[in-house]
Amino acid sequence: MDELNGRMIACQILITGLIARVANEQRDPLRFLTDFRDEIRAVVKGVNIAGMDNTDRVRLVAQQTVDELFSLMKPPSAD
């Protein structure tokens, strides 16, 4: 289980870095991040989760993960 958790954390870091990289190339990075976060949240809200008894819990954890990833990003510095 520790190996799986480590891999998931690595994937989250990779995805966060990729999103930040794309955002930095945008004219308005904060607007891009906000719009992208909203789109991802909508996908998580609407995705079909089959084969689970408690899909609400799975959806809540996924939503929290999305929020956590985006909270790691901050606006680019003025430098």
Helices and strands as residue ranges (DSSP letters): H 2-24, H 29-46, H 55-71
